[in-house]
């Protein structure tokens, strides 16, 4: 609910300032929040509060960071008393903090990968327990890490098209792509490591990850040899 309400407020705020690009992004974020609410509610999934707040914080870093910009090349809403873009929360341009702080992009990539890896880890553990798959914690961690990094790669493809064809993203180039992927990998590793020790279901799961073998069957021969 906090995710949905925050994105809805940012959508209205950005529309009122003419920052339509990030109004659209935040509207999309509100829709994603509604989908997440429906999935969690319908599935009656019991997700610990701390991972949910980590996911919320990572999401807000992205949406708020871009929303601190301006509809044109002028200063953003938090540029007070002659502050220059790059000082504290003072930013300019349509991409806000992404435009004035190169490290903001890396922080958001890392935090989002951490949140995604935590979500995958929690989800796979609960699916495993529900369906009797008996996946070991190591298999869950490896699967969650791989999927999180794959999502990071897909996002880099999205950034390429946004930069090349639509000019809606001002991050681009080999160095940016490589550093983003490194941030994604570090974030995904941190996420699966956190969940490995935090998730209480990992402590009660089958550590071997192997299904029990069927009972051994012994064949006996009770036949007799005919006499001549």
C-alpha positions as CSV (number, residue, x, y, z in Angstrom):
1,X,0.0,0.0,0.0
2,X,2.9,2.4,0.8
3,X,4.3,1.7,-2.7
4,X,1.0,2.4,-4.4
5,X,0.2,5.5,-2.4
6,X,3.7,6.9,-2.9
7,X,3.7,6.3,-6.7
8,X,0.2,7.8,-7.0
9,X,1.3,11.0,-5.1
10,X,4.4,11.3,-7.3
11,X,2.3,10.8,-10.5
12,X,0.1,13.8,-9.5
13,X,3.0,15.9,-8.4
14,X,5.0,15.3,-11.7
15,X,1.9,16.0,-13.8
16,X,1.4,19.3,-12.0
17,X,5.0,20.3,-12.8
18,X,4.9,19.2,-16.5
19,X,7.3,16.3,-15.8
20,X,5.3,13.9,-17.9
21,X,8.0,11.4,-18.4
22,X,8.3,10.6,-14.7
23,X,4.5,11.0,-14.3
24,X,4.2,8.0,-16.7
25,X,6.9,6.0,-14.9
26,X,5.2,6.6,-11.5
27,X,1.8,5.7,-12.9
28,X,3.4,2.4,-14.1
29,X,4.8,1.9,-10.6
30,X,1.3,2.4,-9.1
31,X,-0.1,-0.3,-11.5
32,X,2.7,-2.7,-10.5
33,X,2.0,-2.1,-6.9
34,X,-1.7,-3.0,-7.5
35,X,-0.7,-6.2,-9.2
36,X,1.7,-7.1,-6.4
37,X,-1.2,-6.5,-3.9
38,X,-3.6,-8.7,-5.8
39,X,-1.0,-11.5,-6.1
40,X,-0.1,-11.4,-2.4
41,X,-3.7,-11.1,-1.3
42,X,-5.0,-13.9,-3.5
43,X,-2.2,-16.2,-2.7
44,X,-2.4,-15.4,1.0
45,X,1.4,-15.2,0.9
46,X,3.0,-14.5,4.3
47,X,6.0,-12.3,3.4
48,X,8.1,-10.9,6.3
49,X,7.9,-7.2,6.8
50,X,11.6,-6.3,6.5
51,X,12.0,-7.7,2.9
52,X,8.9,-5.7,1.8
53,X,10.3,-2.5,3.2
54,X,13.6,-3.2,1.4
55,X,11.7,-3.6,-1.8
56,X,9.8,-0.4,-1.1
57,X,13.0,1.6,-0.4
58,X,14.7,0.3,-3.6
59,X,11.6,1.3,-5.7
60,X,11.4,4.7,-4.2
61,X,15.1,5.4,-4.8
62,X,14.3,5.0,-8.5
63,X,11.0,6.9,-8.7
64,X,11.9,9.8,-6.4
65,X,15.4,10.2,-7.9
66,X,13.9,10.9,-11.3
67,X,11.1,13.0,-10.0
68,X,13.5,15.5,-8.5
69,X,14.3,16.8,-11.9
70,X,12.5,19.4,-14.0
71,X,10.4,19.4,-17.2
72,X,13.1,21.4,-19.0
73,X,16.8,22.1,-18.4
74,X,15.9,24.4,-15.4
75,X,16.5,23.6,-11.7
76,X,14.5,21.0,-9.8
77,X,12.1,21.6,-6.9
78,X,14.8,21.2,-4.2
79,X,17.3,23.8,-5.6
80,X,17.1,26.5,-2.9
81,X,19.1,29.8,-2.3
82,X,21.2,29.6,-5.4
83,X,22.1,25.9,-5.0
84,X,23.7,24.3,-8.1
85,X,22.6,21.0,-9.6
86,X,24.5,18.2,-7.9
87,X,24.3,19.8,-4.4
88,X,22.3,17.7,-2.0
89,X,18.9,17.1,-3.7
90,X,19.2,19.9,-6.2
91,X,18.9,18.4,-9.7
92,X,18.0,19.5,-13.2
93,X,16.8,17.9,-16.4
94,X,14.1,15.3,-16.9
95,X,16.1,12.5,-15.2
96,X,16.8,14.3,-11.9
97,X,19.3,12.7,-9.7
98,X,20.4,10.3,-12.4
99,X,21.5,13.4,-14.4
100,X,23.7,15.0,-11.7
101,X,25.0,12.0,-9.7
102,X,26.4,9.1,-11.7
103,X,26.5,7.0,-8.5
104,X,22.8,7.3,-8.1
105,X,22.3,5.0,-11.1
106,X,24.6,2.4,-9.5
107,X,22.9,2.6,-6.2
108,X,19.5,2.1,-7.7
109,X,20.7,-0.9,-9.8
110,X,22.3,-2.5,-6.8
111,X,19.3,-1.9,-4.5
112,X,16.8,-3.1,-7.0
113,X,18.7,-6.3,-7.7
114,X,18.9,-6.9,-3.9
115,X,15.1,-6.5,-3.6
116,X,14.5,-8.7,-6.7
117,X,16.8,-11.5,-5.4
118,X,15.1,-11.4,-2.0
119,X,11.7,-11.7,-3.7
120,X,12.9,-14.6,-5.9
121,X,14.5,-16.4,-2.9
122,X,11.3,-16.1,-0.8
123,X,9.1,-17.1,-3.6
124,X,11.1,-20.2,-4.7
125,X,11.4,-21.4,-1.1
126,X,7.7,-21.2,-0.5
127,X,6.9,-22.8,-3.9
128,X,9.3,-25.6,-3.0
129,X,7.7,-26.2,0.4
130,X,4.1,-26.0,-1.1
131,X,4.8,-28.4,-4.0
132,X,7.1,-30.8,-2.2
133,X,10.1,-30.0,-4.5
134,X,12.6,-30.1,-1.5
135,X,14.9,-27.6,-3.1
136,X,18.0,-27.1,-0.9
137,X,18.8,-23.5,0.2
138,X,21.8,-23.5,-2.1
139,X,19.7,-24.3,-5.1
140,X,17.2,-21.6,-4.2
141,X,20.0,-19.1,-3.8
142,X,21.6,-20.0,-7.1
143,X,18.2,-19.8,-8.9
144,X,17.3,-16.5,-7.4
145,X,20.7,-15.0,-8.2
146,X,20.6,-16.2,-11.8
147,X,17.1,-14.8,-12.4
148,X,17.9,-11.5,-10.8
149,X,21.0,-11.0,-12.9
150,X,19.0,-12.0,-16.0
151,X,16.4,-9.3,-15.2
152,X,19.3,-6.8,-14.9
153,X,20.5,-7.8,-18.3
154,X,17.0,-7.3,-19.7
155,X,16.9,-3.8,-18.1
156,X,20.2,-2.9,-19.9
157,X,18.6,-3.8,-23.2
158,X,15.7,-1.5,-22.2
159,X,18.1,1.3,-21.4
160,X,19.8,0.9,-24.8
161,X,16.5,1.4,-26.6
162,X,15.5,4.3,-24.3
163,X,18.9,6.0,-25.0
164,X,19.1,5.2,-28.7
165,X,15.6,5.6,-30.0
166,X,13.6,7.7,-27.5
167,X,16.3,9.8,-25.7
168,X,14.4,9.3,-22.4
169,X,17.5,7.9,-20.6
170,X,20.8,9.8,-20.4
171,X,22.8,6.8,-19.2
172,X,24.6,4.9,-22.0
173,X,27.9,3.4,-23.3
174,X,30.0,0.4,-22.6
175,X,31.3,1.7,-19.2
176,X,27.8,2.5,-18.0
177,X,26.4,-0.9,-19.1
178,X,29.3,-2.8,-17.5
179,X,29.2,-0.9,-14.2
180,X,25.4,-1.4,-14.1
181,X,25.8,-5.1,-14.6
182,X,28.5,-5.3,-11.8
183,X,26.1,-3.4,-9.5
184,X,23.3,-5.9,-10.4
185,X,25.5,-8.8,-9.6
186,X,26.6,-7.4,-6.3
187,X,23.1,-6.5,-5.4
188,X,21.8,-10.0,-6.3
189,X,24.5,-11.6,-4.3
190,X,23.7,-9.5,-1.3
191,X,20.0,-10.3,-1.7
192,X,20.4,-14.1,-1.8
193,X,22.9,-14.0,1.1
194,X,20.5,-11.9,3.2
195,X,17.6,-14.2,2.5
196,X,19.7,-17.4,3.0
197,X,20.2,-16.4,6.7
198,X,17.0,-14.4,7.2
199,X,14.3,-16.6,5.9
200,X,13.1,-18.9,8.7
201,X,11.9,-21.5,6.2
202,X,15.5,-22.2,5.1
203,X,16.2,-23.5,8.6
204,X,13.5,-26.2,8.4
205,X,14.0,-27.2,4.7
206,X,15.7,-30.3,3.5
207,X,19.4,-29.3,3.2
208,X,20.3,-32.1,0.9
209,X,17.8,-31.1,-1.8
210,X,17.3,-34.8,-2.7
211,X,14.1,-36.8,-2.8
212,X,14.1,-40.0,-0.6
213,X,14.9,-43.1,-2.5
214,X,12.2,-45.7,-3.0
215,X,12.2,-48.8,-0.6
216,X,14.6,-51.5,-1.8
217,X,12.9,-54.5,-3.3
218,X,14.4,-57.9,-2.8
219,X,13.7,-60.7,-5.3
220,X,13.7,-64.3,-4.0
221,X,13.7,-67.6,-6.1
222,X,11.7,-70.4,-4.5
223,X,11.7,-72.7,-7.5
224,X,13.0,-76.3,-7.3
225,X,15.2,-78.3,-9.7
226,X,13.4,-81.4,-11.1
227,X,15.2,-84.7,-10.4
228,X,16.0,-87.2,-13.2
